[in-house]
């Protein structure tokens, strides 16, 4: 009878040990997956923050030099009537600074519709914007999609709120960017 009880105890110990090892393995797997997802979200947020901070920060003197240089007259985008013979310094500068963060389709639109007009406007109007707060909120509906809220200050005591939607793809590049509310900021540039 004692042998039978010892065998049962030994079987229970083996079962318990397997159960504990399986539990530990499951916990380790969950930690790895959680770390991977957290890391992916962090990388996506860093891409978004980089582009939005560049958009609303003080104008780089090198960018103004390149914009004002007649040697850098360039057409950015696909224009069938004009094909530059070589990359201009301005194109190289923009591609180096911003293309790694944006997909091809978004890069062209962003640079021509938002970035360059805004930078030129703020420089020549002598308006320096400063980001007081940048809040990113991950969407529950789509992977890689975030809503952003930016509180800007400019002039003496003036403040402005800019809202938007952005998506970062699997390659950690912005594949969609829209300013949904900008208090007329971008419309005033088009005038």
C-alpha positions as CSV (number, residue, x, y, z in Angstrom):
1,X,0.0,0.0,0.0
2,X,2.9,2.4,0.9
3,X,4.4,1.9,-2.6
4,X,1.1,2.8,-4.1
5,X,0.9,6.1,-2.1
6,X,4.5,6.9,-2.9
7,X,3.7,6.4,-6.6
8,X,0.7,8.6,-6.4
9,X,2.7,11.3,-4.6
10,X,5.5,11.1,-7.2
11,X,2.9,11.4,-10.0
12,X,1.3,14.4,-8.4
13,X,4.7,16.0,-7.9
14,X,5.6,15.5,-11.6
15,X,2.2,16.8,-12.6
16,X,2.6,19.9,-10.3
17,X,6.1,20.5,-11.6
18,X,4.9,20.3,-15.3
19,X,2.0,22.6,-14.4
20,X,4.4,25.1,-12.8
21,X,6.9,25.0,-15.7
22,X,4.0,25.5,-18.2
23,X,2.7,28.4,-16.2
24,X,6.2,30.0,-16.0
25,X,6.6,29.5,-19.8
26,X,3.2,31.1,-20.4
27,X,4.1,34.1,-18.3
28,X,7.5,34.6,-20.0
29,X,5.7,34.4,-23.4
30,X,3.2,37.0,-22.4
31,X,5.9,39.3,-21.2
32,X,7.8,38.9,-24.5
33,X,4.7,39.7,-26.5
34,X,3.8,42.6,-24.3
35,X,7.3,44.0,-24.5
36,X,7.2,43.7,-28.3
37,X,3.8,45.5,-28.6
38,X,5.0,48.2,-26.2
39,X,8.2,48.7,-28.1
40,X,6.2,48.8,-31.4
41,X,3.9,51.5,-30.0
42,X,6.9,53.5,-28.7
43,X,8.6,53.4,-32.0
44,X,5.4,54.6,-33.8
45,X,4.9,57.4,-31.3
46,X,8.6,58.5,-31.8
47,X,8.0,58.8,-35.6
48,X,4.9,60.8,-35.1
49,X,6.5,63.1,-32.5
50,X,9.5,63.7,-34.7
51,X,7.5,64.8,-37.7
52,X,5.0,66.9,-35.7
53,X,7.8,68.5,-33.7
54,X,9.7,69.3,-36.9
55,X,6.5,70.8,-38.4
56,X,6.0,73.2,-35.5
57,X,9.5,74.0,-34.3
58,X,11.6,77.0,-35.1
59,X,12.7,77.2,-38.7
60,X,16.1,75.7,-39.4
61,X,18.4,78.4,-40.9
62,X,19.8,75.8,-43.3
63,X,16.3,75.3,-44.7
64,X,15.8,79.0,-45.3
65,X,19.2,79.2,-47.0
66,X,18.3,76.4,-49.3
67,X,14.8,77.9,-50.0
68,X,16.3,81.3,-50.9
69,X,19.1,79.9,-53.0
70,X,18.5,80.2,-56.8
71,X,20.6,77.1,-57.3
72,X,17.9,75.1,-55.4
73,X,15.0,75.9,-57.6
74,X,13.3,72.6,-57.8
75,X,10.0,70.9,-58.5
76,X,9.1,68.5,-55.7
77,X,6.8,65.7,-56.9
78,X,6.0,64.0,-60.2
79,X,5.6,66.6,-62.9
80,X,5.8,65.2,-66.4
81,X,6.9,68.5,-68.0
82,X,10.0,68.9,-65.9
83,X,12.6,66.4,-64.9
84,X,15.6,67.8,-62.9
85,X,18.9,66.6,-64.2
86,X,20.3,66.2,-60.7
87,X,19.1,66.3,-57.1
88,X,19.2,69.8,-55.7
89,X,20.5,70.5,-52.2
90,X,17.0,71.4,-51.0
91,X,15.6,68.0,-52.2
92,X,18.5,66.2,-50.6
93,X,18.0,68.1,-47.4
94,X,14.2,67.3,-47.3
95,X,14.7,63.7,-48.2
96,X,17.4,63.2,-45.6
97,X,15.4,64.9,-42.8
98,X,11.8,63.7,-43.5
99,X,11.6,60.9,-46.1
100,X,12.7,58.2,-43.6
101,X,9.6,59.0,-41.6
102,X,7.0,59.2,-44.4
103,X,5.7,56.8,-47.1
104,X,6.3,58.0,-50.7
105,X,2.7,59.1,-51.1
106,X,2.5,61.0,-47.9
107,X,6.0,62.6,-48.3
108,X,5.1,64.5,-51.4
109,X,1.8,65.8,-50.1
110,X,3.2,66.6,-46.6
111,X,6.2,68.5,-47.9
112,X,4.3,70.5,-50.6
113,X,1.0,71.2,-48.7
114,X,2.0,71.5,-45.1
115,X,5.7,71.6,-44.3
116,X,7.3,74.1,-46.8
117,X,4.4,76.6,-46.9
118,X,4.1,76.6,-43.1
119,X,7.8,77.0,-42.6
120,X,8.1,79.8,-45.1
121,X,5.0,81.5,-43.7
122,X,6.3,81.4,-40.1
123,X,9.8,82.5,-41.1
124,X,8.7,85.5,-43.2
125,X,5.9,86.5,-40.9
126,X,8.4,86.2,-38.0
127,X,6.2,83.9,-36.0
128,X,7.9,81.3,-33.9
129,X,5.7,78.5,-32.7
130,X,6.5,76.4,-29.7
131,X,4.9,73.1,-28.8
132,X,3.6,73.4,-25.2
133,X,2.0,69.9,-25.2
134,X,1.7,67.0,-27.7
135,X,-0.7,64.3,-26.8
136,X,-1.1,61.1,-28.8
137,X,-4.0,58.8,-28.2
138,X,-3.9,55.3,-29.9
139,X,-7.1,54.4,-31.8
140,X,-9.0,51.3,-30.6
141,X,-10.2,50.8,-34.2
142,X,-7.1,50.6,-36.3
143,X,-3.6,49.4,-35.7
144,X,-1.0,52.1,-35.9
145,X,-3.6,54.9,-35.9
146,X,-3.4,57.8,-33.4
147,X,-5.3,61.0,-32.8
148,X,-3.1,63.9,-31.8
149,X,-3.6,67.2,-30.0
150,X,-0.9,69.8,-30.1
151,X,-1.0,73.0,-28.0
152,X,1.1,75.7,-29.6
153,X,2.1,79.0,-28.3
154,X,3.2,81.9,-30.4
155,X,3.6,85.6,-30.2
156,X,3.4,86.8,-26.6
157,X,0.5,85.0,-24.9
158,X,-1.3,83.5,-27.9
159,X,-2.2,79.8,-27.9
160,X,-3.5,77.5,-30.6
161,X,-4.8,74.0,-30.6
162,X,-4.1,71.7,-33.6
163,X,-5.9,68.3,-33.9
164,X,-5.2,65.5,-36.3
165,X,-5.1,61.9,-37.3
166,X,-2.1,59.9,-38.2
167,X,-1.3,56.3,-39.2
168,X,2.1,54.6,-38.9
169,X,2.5,51.4,-41.0
170,X,4.4,48.3,-40.3
171,X,7.6,49.9,-41.5
172,X,7.3,52.7,-39.0
173,X,6.5,55.3,-41.6
174,X,3.6,57.7,-41.6
175,X,1.2,56.4,-44.2
176,X,-1.6,58.9,-43.4
177,X,-1.5,62.4,-41.9
178,X,-4.4,64.8,-41.6
179,X,-4.8,68.0,-39.6
180,X,-8.5,67.8,-38.7
181,X,-8.7,71.1,-36.8
182,X,-6.1,73.8,-37.0
183,X,-7.9,77.0,-36.0
184,X,-7.4,78.3,-39.6
185,X,-3.6,78.1,-39.3
186,X,-3.0,76.3,-42.6
187,X,-5.8,78.2,-44.5
188,X,-4.1,81.5,-43.6
189,X,-0.9,80.2,-45.2
190,X,-2.7,79.6,-48.5
191,X,-3.8,83.2,-48.9
